[in-house]
Amino acid sequence: MFRVAETAEEYDQIRCLNHRVFAEEVRQHPPAADGRLIDSREAISRFFVALVDNRVAGMVCTCPRRPFSMEKRLADPSILDTLPGPLLEARLLAIEPAYRKRMLFLGMLELMVATAISEGYATLLISGITERLRMYQRMGFRPLGPAVPYGAASFTPMAMALLR
């Protein structure tokens, strides 16, 4: 099932999943003793989740407000002013390893993009993990600048026009 996260339990599962992916696997953040990674923009973000047996198996979130986290990866953030607005940033794509070769990613993406279009957003922004650049390009994202290292990972700022 794909939907927007609603419960405190789902948010706790999101924080644990984010820690496993972004602290332990990608090593973008240092590990936390409690095994949770609370995103600094959580309060202003919307979390789209994939639930399997009532457990969060995947998530991606959107943030509608500048400054976007991907702006710090741009040599010149004013490039965002040249894109059709309004802008929406998608962040923190995380899927449990056991579900990565399944349709969870597409289901979350479909819900996220449909919601963004219905709310009038024109451009979707991401910081794509550079190792997966070709996947993002096949989806329609285009680089806005060169890759930028962050922790042990490297990210490429990207944008995609949303169809209306």
N, C-alpha and C positions, 0 to 999 in steps of 0.2 A: 504494500500500500504506500502511496506517495501523498504527502500532505505537508502543511506547515506545522512545525513543532508547537505543541500546546502546553504540555505538562512539565512540572518541575522535574519529574523523573526523566523525561525525554531530554531536557536541558542538561541534566547530570550525565546522561549517556553521551550526549554530544561532546561535552567537555572531556570525557574519558576517551572517546574516539579521536578527538583532536589531539590529545596528548600522545596516544599511540602512533598516530600518523605523523604529526608535525614535530614532536620532540624525540620520539624513539626511532622512527623510520627515516624521515627526511632530515632530521637533526637541524631544523630551522630554529628551534627553541631548546633551551636546556631542560632536562628532565625535572619534574616536580615530584616531591616525596609522596603526595597524595594521588599521583597519576591522573591529574586533571589539568587541562589547559583552558583557561578562561580568556576568551578573546577580548581585547581592549575595546572593541566596537560592538560587543554583544548586545548592549542595551538599545542600540539604534539599528540593529540588523534583524532580518527575517530569515529563519532557518527552515529550509526545505529538507525533509527527511524521507528516507526509504525505511519502512518498517518491515521486519521479517519476524514472525512470531512475537509481535508486540515489542520488539527490541530495535533500537536504531542501528541499522546496518550500513547506512550511508547518509551523508549530509552535504549540503552546500548552502551558503547564505548569501544574501544580497544586502547591500548598504546603499541608501539613496543620497547620502550627504558627503559633501566635500569638507575637508580634504579627504580624498580617497586614499587608502593605504598604498595603492599602486603608484600614486603621484611621486612618492619618494624614490621610485625606480626610474623616473623620467629625467633626462638631462634638462629638459625644458617643459615643466608642467603646463605651460600656456598652450601646448599642443592640444590639450583637452578642449580649449575654447573654440577650436576649429571643427570639432565634431558635432554632428546633429544632436541636439538635446531634446529632452532631458537625458542625463547620463545616469546609469546604474552600475554599481560595481558588484561582481560576483566574486566570492572569496571562499577560501577554506574548503575546497572540495576534498572530502575524505570518505573512503569506502573501506569497510573491513576487508582484509585480504581474501577471505573465503568467498566474497561476493563480487570481486573485481571483474571477472570474466562473464558477468551476467548482465541483465538489462537494467540494473539499478541506476547506473549513470544516466542512461537515456531517459528513464522515467523521471528522475529528479530534474534533469535539464529541460524536458518538455514542460513540466509543471512550472518551473522557474521562468522560462521564456514566455510561456502563455500568460502568466501573471504579469510579467513586465510589460508585455505588449498591451494587455487589457488596461493597465494603469497608465499607458501613454509614454513609456520610455522609448527612446529612439536608438540609443547606443548602449551596449553592454561592455564593460571594461573588466579585464582580469590581469593578474600577474601569473602567467603560465609557467609552470616548472619547465625549464629549458629542455630537459630530457624528453619532454612530451610535446615539443613545439609542433611537430608535424601533425599530431592528432588535433591540436587546437586550430591549426591552419585548415585542415580538412573540414572542420566545423564552421569555418567562415571567419575566424579571428585573423587579424593582421597585426604584425608587430608595430609598435609605436616608437621603438627605440631598441638599443642593444640589450643583451642580457646583463643582469646585475647580480653579483653574488650577495647572498644573505645567509648567514650561518654556514652550514655545509652544503647548502643548495644554491642554485642559480635560477633567477626568475626573469622572464621577458614580459614587459608591459605590452598589452594587446587590447584591441577593440574590435567589436563586431556590430554592424548595423542590424537593427531588429526590423523585421518586415512588419508592415502595418496593413 
